[in-house]
Amino acid sequence: MLLSFTAPETLDVARVGGKGFGLARATQAGLPVPEGVILPTDAYRAWMAPHRDEIAARLAAHDTPQAKSAAVVEYLQQQPLPDDLATALAALPPHDYAVRSSGSAEDLPGAAFAGLHDTLLNVHGADALLAAVKQCWLSLWNAEVLPYRERLGVAHDSAAMAVVIQQMVDVKAHEAAGVAFSVDPVRGDLGNVLINAAFGLGETVVAGESPVDEFRVDRAGALTMQQIATKPQALVRAGTVAIGAAQQNQPAIDATQAAAIAALARQAEAHFGFPQDIEWAYSDGALYLLQSRPITRFAPRWTRDESAERFPNPVTPLTWQLCEAGFHESLNYSFNLMGLPPFHDKWFALKDGYVYGNQNAVDIYAGRLPFAPLRDAASLTAFIEAGGLWRYTWISELPTRWLNELDHYLLEIGRYNALDYRDKTLADCWRILQDINTLGTRYFLPNIAISLTQTLLYRVLRHILNLLDATTAQETFDRLISVVETKTGAVNQAMWQLSRQLRAYPALITARYHDAAALDEALKSAPALAAAFTEFLALHGHREVDFDAYHPTWLEAPQTVFTQIQMMATQDDVARDEHYWQKKSAMYESERALLQRAPAEWRFFLQELVRLARSYTALDDIEHYQTTRLTIPFRRAAREIGKRLVNLGALDTPMDVFFLPPDVLAQAIANDDYRAIRATAEREKATYQAAQQRAPDWVYGTDAPAVTASDGWQGLGGSPGVVEGAVYIITDPAQFADFPQGAILVARTTNPAWTPLFYHAKGVITESGGPLSHGAVTARELGIPA
């Protein structure tokens, strides 16, 4: 009935709860955990089984958490505990024990239940242990627990309680105990361990009941900060005792002990694969680990490192706030696939009009992605022998999961595009926009996993190439994925064919069209070309020039894409074809040479890795292509809402609806009160327009530049080569028509809609991105430096 911390069964978190699981794993990893046993959730479930109907009835009969808790606890308090449990507890060695609740959803990432379940100290004897177990079981029904569980979506009847029974560490009044965080979650400092300490047992630190000392220790083990409190009392086994005046203001631990605690916290992090919150204690000179659980929250550090490429421009509140929840849902779906803890804070946030990334979150998760341990040839060989990529089944399953949802998504997009809004009320239009957003959220669920997997495959391939020959690794990598058949490539080919037709109309090649009306008028002189262009827009007109649905797609701004077709019209057929086949031949020759020089035991793995890297390049591209189909119905529904608000006198123009946060819009529609709409839209629009006129701080709240320049600017290489030329900065797709042949393209970032500009560019510089970004990949494909 009782499981020792070393038992294999204790690695089943459903049986031993979060706290028990953590202690068992730490014990089995050789960390200094005091001996103990776990009463698994099976015992609780068996005891509860006859009482489920009564519990459900008592929960339904009351409204408040306090009343529900009192009714359930009163009933369960009267129920006897099993005889075999009493027998098992009586057989434990005679020690003082700490008896701790270990809920099935407790101490797990995002669900700490900190302090909500009961812990009892200094429990001695079979009768006292039996009573303590019952109190822990009943704490599953504490008044504070019920709403917390409901907020997490955990059903009351599915929750279960294991109980940890652990030998007490005898911490005396001159010794210390406390907590430590392997990263500083308060300041968002990933380089320092944060330690809180007090004299005596650590429960006073955990409960926040008494003053504590605070220490910070860096990765080298050096004490970087200490703040010493006056500590008049200490909790020991016998109870609370007074601290002498000479000791009260002394540090609870010295620098050597602080370094040892920091090392223990980092050991726990290394073993569990995620930053840890540990409880520790010193007794008779020995350091003990009492608990270890993942850090569920940490302070953000907002930068443009992760967001500048995806979101180079300001974003309107309506688009961002509707999309944000779906993004984070997809993010946690991806982490779950990869065996990582969920992330319950914000990865991205809109600040002063620009999207910023939580760099602390990026740094914490990045080093824990699959394949991170592949550091050398020996680890790679061991990985391959252990099953290689087949250990990560989601890599092969993801494309199917995405395809399974695609048909439903496309059919729904077609339905929304065909909607007749003439008889729709404002409330109807708002509901439709929400439904479109829900459709996008459902479709987008596996999409971040696709992008992360592509990045992972690229990194692993690049790393292996570096192991084989660091001097040629980047060049080989570029060749191996230089000519992947993508949807963007197919769209570019369709544009190329249009450019061949355009050559028959020299006047249309040189003219510049800055709006759709002027282009439509000009194309009347070329009906065959106009028909072909219309067909092209019907197929690909959902292509966006910006993430924000506030901006028109190619369908509403056809002059943008026509400008790119004009650029292509000046390019030579033969040179383009020769370049394509030369690149493709070089790609396959590079793969052949790679497999020839790789160790025999690596070859199949490498061949599969290259195939998957190419497959995911194409998959990531077509996933994005299909995602952008959502922009047209989303934008149309938002415009219809805007039209009705204009009719009500609440807005000046329909598209100003994008400057309304969704909660403001929803409340106005629900209350049929639109008096605050205009002022909100004007304020948010002013913020947006101000953001357009300035470059965002790279680190939010500072004016530090992204890089510092001395003799020149430096960045990451995206495509090899050296080139000189006139710089031309593009900040808006409306400038595409003016981009000169042979200039160096400079932009915040690029996306597939920018690809034709690369045919005119001599080189490319972007503010953000790296070797895997659109700009770098396209530049490598065309052989221009970036």
JOHU-V578181 format. One record per residue. N is the residue number from 1. RES is the residue in one small letter. PHI is phi in whole degrees, -180 to 180 (999 if undefined). OMEGA is omega in whole degrees, -180 to 180 (NA if undefined). BURIAL is # if it has 16 or more other ideal C-beta (glycine too) atoms within 10 Angstrom, else .. Layout:
{{N;RES;PHI;OMEGA;BURIAL} {N;RES;PHI;OMEGA;BURIAL}}
This chain:
{{1;m;999;179;.} {2;l;-96;-179;#} {3;l;-109;176;#} {4;s;-72;-179;.} {5;f;-61;-178;#} {6;t;-92;-177;.} {7;a;-70;179;#} {8;p;-58;-178;.} {9;e;-65;-177;.} {10;t;-73;178;#} {11;l;-89;173;.} {12;d;-100;-174;.} {13;v;-62;179;#} {14;a;-66;-179;.} {15;r;-91;-172;#} {16;v;-114;179;#} {17;g;75;-175;#} {18;g;-63;-177;#} {19;k;-69;179;#} {20;g;-63;179;#} {21;f;-61;-179;#} {22;g;-63;-179;#} {23;l;-68;179;#} {24;a;-66;179;#} {25;r;-63;-179;#} {26;a;-64;178;#} {27;t;-61;-177;#} {28;q;-71;175;#} {29;a;-89;178;.} {30;g;89;177;.} {31;l;-76;-171;#} {32;p;-79;-178;.} {33;v;-99;176;#} {34;p;-59;-177;#} {35;e;-63;179;.} {36;g;-174;178;#} {37;v;-134;180;#} {38;i;-127;170;#} {39;l;-88;-171;#} {40;p;-72;-179;#} {41;t;-63;179;#} {42;d;-55;-177;#} {43;a;-65;178;#} {44;y;-63;-178;#} {45;r;-63;179;.} {46;a;-65;179;.} {47;w;-66;-176;#} {48;m;-79;-170;#} {49;a;-49;-178;.} {50;p;-70;-171;.} {51;h;-109;-173;.} {52;r;-61;-178;.} {53;d;-64;179;.} {54;e;-64;179;.} {55;i;-63;-180;#} {56;a;-60;180;.} {57;a;-65;-180;.} {58;r;-68;176;#} {59;l;-65;-178;#} {60;a;-70;-175;.} {61;a;-82;-176;.} {62;h;-129;-175;.} {63;d;-102;-174;.} {64;t;-93;176;.} {65;p;-58;-178;#} {66;q;-65;-180;.} {67;a;-69;178;.} {68;k;-62;-179;#} {69;s;-61;-178;#} {70;a;-61;-178;.} {71;a;-67;-179;#} {72;v;-70;-177;#} {73;v;-64;179;#} {74;e;-58;-179;.} {75;y;-70;-176;.} {76;l;-68;180;#} {77;q;-60;-177;.} {78;q;-86;-175;.} {79;q;-87;-178;.} {80;p;-71;177;.} {81;l;-90;-176;.} {82;p;-63;179;.} {83;d;-64;-178;.} {84;d;-67;176;.} {85;l;-69;179;#} {86;a;-60;180;#} {87;t;-64;-179;.} {88;a;-65;-180;#} {89;l;-69;-180;#} {90;a;-67;-178;.} {91;a;-83;-180;.} {92;l;-70;178;#} {93;p;-59;-178;.} {94;p;-75;177;.} {95;h;-134;164;.} {96;d;-83;-174;.} {97;y;-121;165;#} {98;a;-97;-180;#} {99;v;-112;-171;#} {100;r;-122;173;#} {101;s;-67;177;#} {102;s;-141;-176;#} {103;g;-68;-179;#} {104;s;-67;176;#} {105;a;-115;-174;#} {106;e;-93;177;#} {107;d;62;175;#} {108;l;-96;-177;#} {109;p;-56;178;#} {110;g;86;-178;.} {111;a;-144;-172;#} {112;a;-73;-175;#} {113;f;52;-173;#} {114;a;-59;175;.} {115;g;75;-175;.} {116;l;-89;176;#} {117;h;-105;-169;#} {118;d;-86;171;#} {119;t;-131;179;#} {120;l;-122;-177;#} {121;l;-110;175;.} {122;n;55;180;.} {123;v;-87;-174;#} {124;h;-135;176;.} {125;g;97;-174;.} {126;a;-63;-178;.} {127;d;-65;180;.} {128;a;-66;178;#} {129;l;-65;180;#} {130;l;-63;179;#} {131;a;-66;180;.} {132;a;-67;177;#} {133;v;-60;-179;#} {134;k;-63;179;#} {135;q;-64;177;#} {136;c;-64;178;#} {137;w;-60;-179;#} {138;l;-68;-179;#} {139;s;-68;174;#} {140;l;-64;-178;#} {141;w;-114;176;#} {142;n;-58;-177;#} {143;a;-60;-179;#} {144;e;-75;-175;.} {145;v;-76;-172;#} {146;l;-59;179;#} {147;p;-67;178;.} {148;y;-63;179;#} {149;r;-64;180;#} {150;e;-65;180;.} {151;r;-64;179;.} {152;l;-82;180;.} {153;g;78;178;.} {154;v;-95;-180;#} {155;a;-67;-177;.} {156;h;-61;-176;#} {157;d;-78;178;.} {158;s;-94;-179;.} {159;a;-74;178;#} {160;a;-143;-175;#} {161;m;-125;165;#} {162;a;-93;-180;#} {163;v;-132;176;#} {164;v;-93;178;#} {165;i;-119;-168;#} {166;q;-127;178;#} {167;q;-59;-180;#} {168;m;-70;171;#} {169;v;-90;-175;#} {170;d;-83;179;.} {171;v;-91;-177;#} {172;k;-90;-173;#} {173;a;-66;179;#} {174;h;-94;178;.} {175;e;-101;-172;#} {176;a;-139;174;#} {177;a;-152;179;#} {178;g;169;-179;#} {179;v;-128;175;#} {180;a;-147;178;#} {181;f;-117;-175;#} {182;s;-68;165;#} {183;v;-130;-178;#} {184;d;-82;-176;#} {185;p;-78;-177;#} {186;v;-81;-178;.} {187;r;-96;-177;.} {188;g;68;-178;#} {189;d;-99;-177;#} {190;l;-82;-177;#} {191;g;-94;-177;.} {192;n;-126;169;#} {193;v;-87;178;#} {194;l;-103;-178;#} {195;i;-123;169;#} {196;n;-115;-174;#} {197;a;-142;174;#} {198;a;-148;175;#} {199;f;-71;178;#} {200;g;84;-178;#} {201;l;-65;-173;#} {202;g;-81;-178;#} {203;e;-61;178;#} {204;t;-67;178;#} {205;v;-73;-178;#} {206;v;-62;-177;#} {207;a;-80;-179;.} {208;g;68;-173;.} {209;e;-92;-174;.} {210;s;-140;177;#} {211;p;-62;-179;.} {212;v;-133;171;#} {213;d;-84;177;#} {214;e;-126;-180;.} {215;f;-134;171;#} {216;r;-126;-177;#} {217;v;-127;-177;#} {218;d;-83;-174;.} {219;r;-69;177;.} {220;a;-86;-180;.} {221;g;91;-179;.} {222;a;-86;177;.} {223;l;-76;-176;#} {224;t;-101;180;.} {225;m;-161;169;.} {226;q;-145;178;#} {227;q;-131;-171;.} {228;i;-101;-180;#} {229;a;-97;170;#} {230;t;-82;-172;.} {231;k;-120;-173;#} {232;p;-76;-175;.} {233;q;-137;173;#} {234;a;-140;176;#} {235;l;-96;177;#} {236;v;-125;-177;#} {237;r;-56;-176;.} {238;a;-77;-178;.} {239;g;128;-179;.} {240;t;-86;180;.} {241;v;-125;179;.} {242;a;-79;177;.} {243;i;-99;179;#} {244;g;-63;-175;.} {245;a;-58;-178;.} {246;a;-69;-176;.} {247;q;-91;-170;.} {248;q;-55;-176;#} {249;n;-103;176;.} {250;q;-86;176;.} {251;p;-62;180;#} {252;a;-69;177;#} {253;i;-135;177;#} {254;d;-96;-175;.} {255;a;-63;180;.} {256;t;-67;178;.} {257;q;-66;178;#} {258;a;-61;178;#} {259;a;-64;179;#} {260;a;-67;178;#} {261;i;-64;179;#} {262;a;-62;179;#} {263;a;-64;178;.} {264;l;-66;178;#} {265;a;-62;-180;#} {266;r;-74;174;#} {267;q;-61;179;#} {268;a;-63;178;#} {269;e;-62;-179;#} {270;a;-64;-178;.} {271;h;-72;-177;#} {272;f;-83;176;#} {273;g;76;180;.} {274;f;-160;179;#} {275;p;-53;-173;#} {276;q;-120;171;#} {277;d;-109;-176;#} {278;i;-114;167;#} {279;e;-108;-174;#} {280;w;-135;177;#} {281;a;-156;172;#} {282;y;-106;176;#} {283;s;-145;-179;#} {284;d;52;176;.} {285;g;83;-179;.} {286;a;-101;179;.} {287;l;-98;-179;#} {288;y;-121;172;#} {289;l;-100;-177;#} {290;l;-96;178;#} {291;q;-154;173;#} {292;s;-149;180;#} {293;r;-145;180;#} {294;p;-65;172;#} {295;i;-74;-173;#} {296;t;-92;179;#} {297;r;-144;173;.} {298;f;-149;-175;#} {299;a;-63;180;.} {300;p;-80;169;#} {301;r;-128;-170;#} {302;w;-88;177;#} {303;t;-137;177;#} {304;r;-96;-177;#} {305;d;-55;-173;#} {306;e;-92;-171;#} {307;s;-110;-171;#} {308;a;-62;-179;#} {309;e;-72;-178;#} {310;r;-73;-174;#} {311;f;-130;-175;#} {312;p;-71;-173;#} {313;n;-113;175;#} {314;p;-58;-179;#} {315;v;-124;-180;#} {316;t;-75;-175;#} {317;p;-65;-179;#} {318;l;-64;179;#} {319;t;-61;-173;#} {320;w;-64;-173;#} {321;q;-70;175;#} {322;l;-74;-178;#} {323;c;-82;-170;#} {324;e;-59;-178;#} {325;a;-63;179;.} {326;g;-64;178;#} {327;f;-62;-177;#} {328;h;-69;175;#} {329;e;-65;178;.} {330;s;-66;-180;#} {331;l;-61;-179;#} {332;n;-72;172;#} {333;y;-59;-179;#} {334;s;-66;-180;#} {335;f;-62;179;#} {336;n;-62;177;.} {337;l;-58;-174;#} {338;m;-91;177;#} {339;g;76;180;.} {340;l;-104;178;#} {341;p;-64;177;#} {342;p;-69;179;#} {343;f;-117;-172;#} {344;h;-105;173;.} {345;d;-99;-179;.} {346;k;-92;174;#} {347;w;-83;175;#} {348;f;-123;177;#} {349;a;-148;179;#} {350;l;-90;-178;#} {351;k;-134;180;.} {352;d;54;175;.} {353;g;95;-178;#} {354;y;-107;176;#} {355;v;-88;177;#} {356;y;-115;177;#} {357;g;-102;177;#} {358;n;-81;-172;#} {359;q;-66;176;#} {360;n;-63;178;#} {361;a;-63;179;#} {362;v;-59;-178;#} {363;d;-65;-178;.} {364;i;-68;-177;#} {365;y;-80;-173;#} {366;a;-60;-178;.} {367;g;-77;-177;.} {368;r;-116;177;#} {369;l;-70;178;#} {370;p;-54;180;#} {371;f;80;-179;.} {372;a;-57;-178;.} {373;p;-74;-177;.} {374;l;-77;-173;#} {375;r;-100;-176;.} {376;d;-147;-176;.} {377;a;-62;-179;.} {378;a;-64;-180;.} {379;s;-67;177;.} {380;l;-67;179;#} {381;t;-61;179;.} {382;a;-63;179;.} {383;f;-62;-180;#} {384;i;-64;-179;#} {385;e;-67;180;.} {386;a;-85;178;.} {387;g;125;177;.} {388;g;58;-175;.} {389;l;-65;-178;#} {390;w;-66;176;.} {391;r;-68;-178;.} {392;y;-110;-173;#} {393;t;-63;-178;.} {394;w;-63;180;#} {395;i;-64;179;#} {396;s;-84;-177;.} {397;e;-84;-173;.} {398;l;-57;-180;#} {399;p;-57;180;#} {400;t;-68;179;.} {401;r;-59;-179;#} {402;w;-67;-179;#} {403;l;-63;-179;.} {404;n;-61;-179;.} {405;e;-89;-171;.} {406;l;-62;-177;.} {407;d;-59;180;.} {408;h;-61;-180;.} {409;y;-60;-178;#} {410;l;-67;178;.} {411;l;-64;179;.} {412;e;-68;176;#} {413;i;-59;178;#} {414;g;-60;180;.} {415;r;-65;-180;.} {416;y;-68;178;#} {417;n;-65;-177;.} {418;a;-93;-177;.} {419;l;-61;174;#} {420;d;-98;-176;.} {421;y;-90;-171;#} {422;r;-62;-179;.} {423;d;-104;-177;.} {424;k;-89;176;#} {425;t;-81;177;.} {426;l;-60;179;#} {427;a;-63;177;.} {428;d;-61;-178;#} {429;c;-64;179;#} {430;w;-65;178;#} {431;r;-63;180;.} {432;i;-63;179;#} {433;l;-62;177;#} {434;q;-64;179;.} {435;d;-64;177;.} {436;i;-63;179;#} {437;n;-65;177;#} {438;t;-63;177;.} {439;l;-59;179;#} {440;g;-63;179;#} {441;t;-62;-179;#} {442;r;-66;-180;.} {443;y;-65;-173;#} {444;f;-77;-171;#} {445;l;-49;-179;#} {446;p;-86;-168;#} {447;n;-72;177;#} {448;i;-67;176;#} {449;a;-61;178;#} {450;i;-63;-180;#} {451;s;-65;179;#} {452;l;-64;-180;#} {453;t;-67;177;#} {454;q;-59;180;#} {455;t;-62;179;#} {456;l;-61;-180;#} {457;l;-62;177;#} {458;y;-61;-177;#} {459;r;-64;-180;#} {460;v;-65;179;#} {461;l;-61;180;#} {462;r;-62;-179;#} {463;h;-67;-180;#} {464;i;-66;177;#} {465;l;-61;179;#} {466;n;-68;177;.} {467;l;-65;-178;#} {468;l;-76;-179;#} {469;d;-165;-175;.} {470;a;-63;-175;.} {471;t;-71;-178;.} {472;t;-114;-172;.} {473;a;-59;-177;#} {474;q;-66;180;#} {475;e;-63;179;.} {476;t;-65;179;#} {477;f;-58;-179;#} {478;d;-58;-178;#} {479;r;-69;-176;#} {480;l;-63;-180;#} {481;i;-123;-175;#} {482;s;-78;-176;#} {483;v;-131;176;#} {484;v;-97;-179;#} {485;e;-76;-177;.} {486;t;-118;176;#} {487;k;-66;176;#} {488;t;-61;176;#} {489;g;-62;179;#} {490;a;-67;177;.} {491;v;-65;178;#} {492;n;-63;177;#} {493;q;-66;177;.} {494;a;-64;176;#} {495;m;-66;179;#} {496;w;-61;179;#} {497;q;-64;176;.} {498;l;-64;-180;#} {499;s;-66;176;#} {500;r;-67;177;.} {501;q;-69;-178;.} {502;l;-62;-178;#} {503;r;-59;179;.} {504;a;-74;-177;.} {505;y;-128;-176;#} {506;p;-53;-178;.} {507;a;-65;-180;.} {508;l;-76;-180;#} {509;i;-74;-173;#} {510;t;-91;-178;.} {511;a;-72;179;.} {512;r;-116;-177;.} {513;y;-121;-175;#} {514;h;-102;173;.} {515;d;-154;-176;.} {516;a;-66;-177;#} {517;a;-63;-180;.} {518;a;-65;179;.} {519;l;-67;179;#} {520;d;-58;-180;.} {521;e;-64;-178;.} {522;a;-66;-177;#} {523;l;-72;177;#} {524;k;-63;179;.} {525;s;-82;-179;.} {526;a;-137;-173;#} {527;p;-61;180;.} {528;a;-66;177;.} {529;l;-64;180;#} {530;a;-61;180;.} {531;a;-66;179;.} {532;a;-65;180;#} {533;f;-68;177;#} {534;t;-63;178;.} {535;e;-65;178;.} {536;f;-61;-179;#} {537;l;-66;178;#} {538;a;-63;-179;.} {539;l;-84;-169;.} {540;h;-125;-175;#} {541;g;-69;178;#} {542;h;-79;179;#} {543;r;-56;-177;#} {544;e;-99;172;#} {545;v;-103;179;#} {546;d;-154;178;#} {547;f;-57;-173;#} {548;d;-71;179;#} {549;a;-67;174;#} {550;y;-63;-178;#} {551;h;-92;-178;#} {552;p;-71;173;#} {553;t;-87;178;#} {554;w;-57;-177;#} {555;l;-63;-180;#} {556;e;-91;179;.} {557;a;-128;-175;#} {558;p;-64;-180;#} {559;q;-63;180;#} {560;t;-63;-178;#} {561;v;-75;179;#} {562;f;-65;176;#} {563;t;-58;-180;#} {564;q;-70;176;#} {565;i;-67;176;#} {566;q;-60;179;#} {567;m;-62;-180;#} {568;m;-64;-177;#} {569;a;-63;-179;#} {570;t;-89;-177;.} {571;q;-87;-176;.} {572;d;-91;-179;.} {573;d;-63;-173;.} {574;v;-61;-179;.} {575;a;-61;-179;.} {576;r;-66;-179;.} {577;d;-64;-180;.} {578;e;-61;180;.} {579;h;-61;-179;.} {580;y;-60;-176;.} {581;w;-71;175;.} {582;q;-64;-180;.} {583;k;-65;-179;#} {584;k;-67;178;.} {585;s;-61;179;.} {586;a;-64;180;.} {587;m;-62;-178;#} {588;y;-71;176;.} {589;e;-67;179;.} {590;s;-65;178;#} {591;e;-65;179;#} {592;r;-61;-179;.} {593;a;-66;179;.} {594;l;-62;-178;#} {595;l;-66;-179;.} {596;q;-69;-175;.} {597;r;-92;-180;.} {598;a;-76;174;#} {599;p;-56;-175;.} {600;a;-56;-177;.} {601;e;-72;179;.} {602;w;-95;-163;#} {603;r;-65;-180;.} {604;f;-62;179;.} {605;f;-59;-179;#} {606;l;-63;180;#} {607;q;-62;179;.} {608;e;-68;179;.} {609;l;-63;178;#} {610;v;-63;179;#} {611;r;-61;-179;.} {612;l;-67;178;#} {613;a;-60;178;#} {614;r;-68;-179;#} {615;s;-61;-179;#} {616;y;-73;173;#} {617;t;-62;179;#} {618;a;-68;-178;#} {619;l;-65;179;#} {620;d;-61;-180;#} {621;d;-69;-178;#} {622;i;-72;174;#} {623;e;-60;179;#} {624;h;-67;179;#} {625;y;-57;-179;#} {626;q;-74;178;#} {627;t;-59;-176;#} {628;t;-70;174;#} {629;r;-61;-178;#} {630;l;-67;-174;#} {631;t;-61;-175;#} {632;i;-64;178;#} {633;p;-67;178;#} {634;f;-63;-178;#} {635;r;-66;-179;#} {636;r;-67;180;#} {637;a;-64;179;#} {638;a;-63;179;#} {639;r;-63;179;#} {640;e;-64;174;#} {641;i;-63;179;#} {642;g;-59;179;#} {643;k;-59;-178;#} {644;r;-71;176;#} {645;l;-71;174;#} {646;v;-63;179;#} {647;n;-63;178;.} {648;l;-85;-179;.} {649;g;79;-177;.} {650;a;-90;178;#} {651;l;-132;177;#} {652;d;-87;-180;.} {653;t;-134;-177;.} {654;p;-58;-175;#} {655;m;-73;175;#} {656;d;-68;177;#} {657;v;-60;-180;#} {658;f;-68;179;#} {659;f;-95;177;#} {660;l;-103;173;#} {661;p;-61;-176;#} {662;p;-56;-179;#} {663;d;-68;177;.} {664;v;-66;-180;#} {665;l;-65;-180;#} {666;a;-62;-179;.} {667;q;-66;180;.} {668;a;-63;180;#} {669;i;-68;-180;#} {670;a;-63;-178;.} {671;n;-92;-176;.} {672;d;54;-178;.} {673;d;-133;-172;.} {674;y;-113;-175;#} {675;r;-66;-177;.} {676;a;-89;-172;.} {677;i;-64;-175;#} {678;r;-61;-178;#} {679;a;-64;179;.} {680;t;-64;-179;#} {681;a;-63;-180;#} {682;e;-65;-180;.} {683;r;-66;-179;.} {684;e;-68;179;#} {685;k;-68;178;#} {686;a;-63;177;.} {687;t;-62;-179;#} {688;y;-63;-179;#} {689;q;-67;176;.} {690;a;-65;178;.} {691;a;-64;179;#} {692;q;-63;-175;.} {693;q;-91;-178;.} {694;r;-138;171;.} {695;a;-83;-178;.} {696;p;-71;170;#} {697;d;-57;178;#} {698;w;-71;172;#} {699;v;-107;-172;#} {700;y;-60;179;#} {701;g;90;176;.} {702;t;-128;175;.} {703;d;-113;-180;.} {704;a;-69;177;.} {705;p;-70;179;.} {706;a;-63;176;#} {707;v;-140;174;.} {708;t;-107;-177;.} {709;a;-111;172;.} {710;s;-113;177;.} {711;d;-84;-179;.} {712;g;-175;-179;.} {713;w;-88;178;.} {714;q;-127;178;.} {715;g;-159;179;.} {716;l;-90;176;.} {717;g;-73;178;.} {718;g;-109;179;#} {719;s;-152;-172;#} {720;p;-73;175;.} {721;g;137;177;.} {722;v;-128;-177;.} {723;v;-151;173;.} {724;e;-124;178;.} {725;g;178;178;.} {726;a;-72;179;.} {727;v;-86;175;.} {728;y;-130;-176;#} {729;i;-93;176;.} {730;i;-109;178;#} {731;t;-112;-175;.} {732;d;-151;179;.} {733;p;-56;179;#} {734;a;-63;-180;.} {735;q;-86;-177;.} {736;f;-53;-175;#} {737;a;-63;-175;#} {738;d;-99;-177;.} {739;f;-69;-175;#} {740;p;-82;176;.} {741;q;-61;174;.} {742;g;82;178;.} {743;a;-88;173;#} {744;i;-93;-178;#} {745;l;-76;176;#} {746;v;-122;-178;#} {747;a;-151;175;#} {748;r;-62;175;#} {749;t;-162;176;#} {750;t;-133;173;#} {751;n;-135;-175;#} {752;p;-55;180;#} {753;a;-67;-179;#} {754;w;-90;-170;#} {755;t;-51;-178;#} {756;p;-59;178;#} {757;l;-63;-177;#} {758;f;-66;179;#} {759;y;-69;178;#} {760;h;-97;-173;#} {761;a;-82;175;#} {762;k;-91;179;#} {763;g;-164;-176;#} {764;v;-136;173;#} {765;i;-131;175;#} {766;t;-122;-178;#} {767;e;-70;-175;#} {768;s;-137;180;#} {769;g;102;-179;#} {770;g;-158;-177;.} {771;p;-61;-179;#} {772;l;-101;-177;#} {773;s;-75;180;#} {774;h;-57;-177;#} {775;g;-60;-179;#} {776;a;-68;-179;#} {777;v;-63;-179;#} {778;t;-67;179;#} {779;a;-62;178;#} {780;r;-63;-180;#} {781;e;-61;-178;#} {782;l;-93;176;#} {783;g;75;177;.} {784;i;-113;-178;#} {785;p;-64;177;#} {786;a;-149;NA;#}}
